[in-house]
Amino acid sequence: MSRTKAARKIAEAVVAATGRALLADDFDAFHRHQELPQPIETFGGRKTVQSAAQMREIFQSVRGHQKRLGVTRLDRRVQEAKFVDEDHIEVIYQSDAYRGDELVQTPYPSFAILRRYGDQWKFVYCMYAVMDDERLNDALLNVPDKIASRFSRSAAA
């Protein structure tokens, strides 16, 4: 298997596992694929997640956002993956969120870096390129006051 195909296969496995964990509301399965500290970036800002407790808060914030949208399916597709060195893979993947067959959120790309720890690969960095959903950006950065305010405004409209 070529290095490019191997990188893609590894990235697809990690991206799929974290997507399944999100939909199943399974923080432990999600967290197994995360290394801390971990920088997270969106167009709304940057945060370095220092602890499992912080990661859980972000996980719950994103899950809350998905539940409010009624997300029942999350398609995450690796578009590019390449080895930077033997222990690091750079990945670009796209996330699509559906309620049934209805797309409920504009698809967005993410750039991530995976690092090998023994025989396991984990996210060590992620940048979410969400351009048109401030609520998702806030959820990813776990800014609860903004999330509540933005959902209140959209519900009133």
VENPE-V137781 format. One record per backbone hydrogen bond with DSSP energy under -0.5 kcal/mol. CO is the residue of the C=O (numbers start at 1). NH is the residue of the N-H. Records with the same first field share a line. If there is no record, write none. Layout:
CO=NH / NH
This chain:
2=6
3=7
4=8
5=9
6=10
7=11
8=12
9=13
10=14
11=15
12=16
13=17
14=18
15=19
16=20
17=21
18=22
19=23
20=24
21=26
22=25
25=27
26=30
27=31
28=32
30=33
31=34
33=123
38=49
39=126
40=47
41=128
42=45
45=42
47=40 / 49
48=50
49=37 / 38
51=55
52=56
53=57
54=58
55=59
56=60
57=61
58=62
59=63
60=64
61=65
62=66
63=67
64=68
65=69
66=70 / 71
67=70
73=98
74=76
75=77 / 96
77=94
80=92
82=90
85=88
87=116
88=84 / 85
89=114
90=82
91=112
92=79 / 80
93=110
94=77
95=108
96=75
97=104 / 105
98=72 / 73 / 100
99=102
101=103
102=99 / 104
105=97
108=95
109=129
110=93
111=127
112=91
113=124 / 125
114=89
115=122
117=120
120=117
122=115
123=35
124=39
125=113
126=41
127=111 / 129
128=130
129=131
133=137
134=138
135=139
136=140
137=141
138=142 / 143
139=142
142=144
143=146 / 147
144=148
145=149
146=150
147=151
148=152
149=153
150=154
151=155
152=156
153=157
